[in-house]
């Protein structure tokens, strides 16, 4: 009987593998190998010259927006610190990739006047719709980051999503 159970398991596994794509299998394997990483461990893994700035940005976010909780999660193909509002939805993200670092900021994405204010205050950074790319502190001054987070702290992503969902009904 134990052999029959193993065979059933093998059949089910084959059915599972056959019905998913190669990319899905790779993602499953990758996700099953992820171990929980702490914020300090993540920051320590960054390039030595980036660590002080990334630590300062992390501290500015945590000090100025008490509604968020940081976790390490994959987003857009890379692991980053995701700052979740009330532990539920992303409000900010902090990433470090090959040629630059990024702050993702959903409140800024949803608020053109706020976006324009910070484009003016950080002329050397590269702004996209919801993120700011930078290479060093000259492009991303900590005082500007702190002010950005202070301005965004009163904006609730959860409330905006709830309002949007009510409009759809």
N, C-alpha and C positions, 0 to 999 in steps of 0.2 A: 504493500500500500504506500509506503513512503516514496518509492520510485514513481508511482503513478502521480503523486502530488508534484514531484519534481518535474515530470513530463508536462503536466498541466501548466506549471509555472513557465516552463520553456516555451510552450505554445503561446501563452499569453504574452510573454516578452517578445517573441517573434512578431506577433500581431501588432504589438505596440511599435516596434521598430519599423515594420513595413509601412505603417500608416502615418509616419511623420517624415518630414523632409530632412535632408542632410544637415541643413542649417539649424533646424530645430533640435536634432540630435546633438550637434556641437554645443548649442546653447544649454541644453539639459546637462551635458557633461560638465561644461564650464560652471554653471550655477550650482551643481551638486558638489563641486570642489571648493566653493567659496567658504572661507572661514571668517567668523566674526572678527572685525578689526576695530580697535578703539580709535577715537579721534587722535590722541597723541601718537599712536603707532602710525596712523596714516600720515600725519604731518612729519614724523621722523623719516618716513620713506621718501620724502620729496628731496629734490636737489638741495644741497647745503645752502647755496646762495638764495634759495627761495623760502627756506624755512622761517626766517624772522618775519618776513612780510606776510606769509600765509598764517602764521601764528597770530600776528597782530590783527589781521582781518577777521580771523575766527573769534578772537577776544572782543573785537568791536561789535560783531554781530551778536554775540552772546550777552554782552553788557547792555546793548541798546534795544534789543527786542526780546522781551521776556516771554513772548508767545511761541517761540520756536524751540525745538529740540533737535540736536544734530545726530545724524546717523551716516554711516558709510554705505552708499548704495551705487549701483551702476546706473548711469544715465547717459544717453547719447554715445554709447560704446565705450565709456570709461568710468572708472570708479571715482567718486567725488564725495565731498561732504554735502549732504542734503540737509537743509534746515527746514524741518516740517512744522507747520503751524498746528499747535495742539497735538503733535505727533501724527497728523493725518495727511496733510497735503503739503507739497513743496512750496516754500515761500522764497528761499534763497538756495543757491548752490555755490560751492567753491571748488574749483578744479585746477589741476596743473597738468598741462600736456607738453609735448616736446618743445615748442617754441614760445609758449606764453602761458599765463594763468588767466582764469576767468572767474568773474562773479556773475552768477545768474540771479536775476531779480524780477520775480513775477509782478510785484506791485508797480515797478517802473514800466514794465511791458504794458500794463493795463492803464497807465496814467501818462498821457503825452506831456502835460506840463511838467510833471516830475522828471520824466525822461529828458526834456529839453534843459531843465535846470542843471542836471548833472553832466550833460554834454558840455555845457558852458564852463562848469567848474573843473572838468578834467579834459582839457583840450588835447592832451597827448595820448589818451587811451583810445582804443578802437571800440566804438559803440555799435552794437547790433540791436535788434528789436528788444530782446530781453536779457542781454548780457553785455558785459564790458570785458574786453580782452586787454591785457597789459603784460609788460615784461619786467617791470621793476617799480619801486616806490615812487619814482619821479612821475610815472604815468598813473599811479593809483595811490595818492596821498591818504594816509590813515585818517586824517581829519575829515576828508571828503567821504570816505567809506562810512565813518561814524555818523556823519550828517545824513547820508543816504539811508542808513538803517533807521535812524531816528525818524526821518520823514516817512519811511515805509512801515514803521512799527504800528502805527494806528490804522493801517489798511489791512482788513481781514480778507484773506483769500477765500476762506470758508464762507463768509457772508456773501462775497461776490458770486461764488459758485451757486449758493442757495438761491440768490436773487435771479440769476440767469436760468436756473432750472425751473423756478416758478413762472417766469415769462414764457418758457417753452410749453407749459401746460395749458 
